[in-house]
Amino acid sequence: MSELYVPALRGLFGDWVYYSCLMPAAAVAERVSFAKEIHKSEKLSDLIQREIKKKRGREIAQYLKTQRERFFNSLVVAVYKGEPTWYEVTITKANKNIPIDEIPKDALDSFGLLHLTGKERLFALDGQHRLAGLKKVMEDGDGLEGELSVILVAHIDTQSGLRRTRNLFTTLNKTAKSVSKGETIGLDENDVMAIVTRRLVEEHPYFLGDRVAYNATNNLPKGDQKSLTTIGNVYDILRILFAKILKKGTYKKLEYSRPPDNELEEYYQEACVFFTQLNNNIPELNQYWRAKNFSLVVAKYRGDFGGSLVFRPIGLKIITECIEKMSVKREISECVDRVSKLPRKLSEEPFAGVIWDTREKVVIPRRQVLARNLMLYMMGEKVDKSSLLKDYAAALDLEETSVRLPAPLFRN
């Protein structure tokens, strides 16, 4: 590999001397390897690389290829062997615009150039998935322009040095926190569902004001007497709608690859059509979305008496999942029409004792799959009847012989 000079800042934190550099993206992909040097066992190293490559490398490569606004935070890279050399760059009084006498000496001594001979061994301690994405772009023959922020730390190839570097590797990766669902919904500009969710709650009359609780989970705040559902539930419904019902692509594609604005408009319009179909077929939703004082509608359909399935976030999700299963053979409009014919009172069959605890007066989230399968059975969809009966009897705490499945409303 050829020599390379990179601008760098030298710093000290804890007992680590580090260099914060700007390196060409292509040079990073070419020169930096994965952290196989931190294990003597090749099998452990292979395990690390398999886990890295099978997870996000391809998605990050796609992000790099398609997003003009792409950006990475710093990679942390260990360096050993070779002879990297630091050349301090002195700021002198010749530049009259810089008040040299007012700047601390340690700051003045931090500027410089780092000379890499090309014989060094570089491996990533933090940023392995980003590195995998960079390498994938190079493998595909696509160019990489721009510079990346790289923090270089020294690795000493001894037993104690190995332990020190391995400890830094695990510390960096264990303390790294993945982006939360709430942060994704609020900030992500690549995730199609997040973008459309934000637009719905900002523009669509069904979701304006207090109609949506700004909670990333499927749990409404206790005592909420205004919201129909949560923003996290809207996001989940859109995931099912786009990936499973409309078959727009895999979750990964929808989460990591921002489509052009005209396609985003199509996604938004399709979401509007879907919620409008629910509104036109389910009377209590229509009442809620038309009401000026919608808290009165909430009081009518949600409380310790149970109320309507659609006034619980879990209920809206189950209904969407049912539509997904039926949409394999039917138009969405027919699926929505069918699901609207189902009973929706939580205190009655098939929900009482399944997802509605009639004694504690609370929702039972762990049985949502059973509730969905019961609904599919009632709509004439193919399910394992014997297993369904067994699970239904267990939920009701009864013998199978004393339980009957709800009567089907449709037959295929």
Secondary structure, DSSP 8 states (H G I E B T S, - for coil): ---EEEEEEEEEETTEEEEEEEEEHHHHHHHEE-SGGG-S-HHHHHHHHHHHHHHTHHHHHHHHHH-TT-----EEEEEESS--EEEE----TTSTTS-GGGS-HHHHTTEEEEEE-S--EEEEEE-HHHHHHHHHHHHTT----SEEEEEEEE---SHHHHHHHHHHHHHHHHH-----HHHHHHH-SS-HHHHHHHHHHHH-TTTSGGGEE--SSS---TT--S-SEEHHHHHHHHHIIIIIIS----HHHHHH----HHHHHHHHHHHHHHHHHHHHH-HHHHHHHH-SSHHHHHHHHEETTEEBGGGSHHHHHHHHHHHHHHTTTS-HHHHHHHHHTS--BTTSTTTBTTTEETTTTEE-GGGHHHHHHHHHHHTT----HHHHHHHHHHHHT--GGG------S---
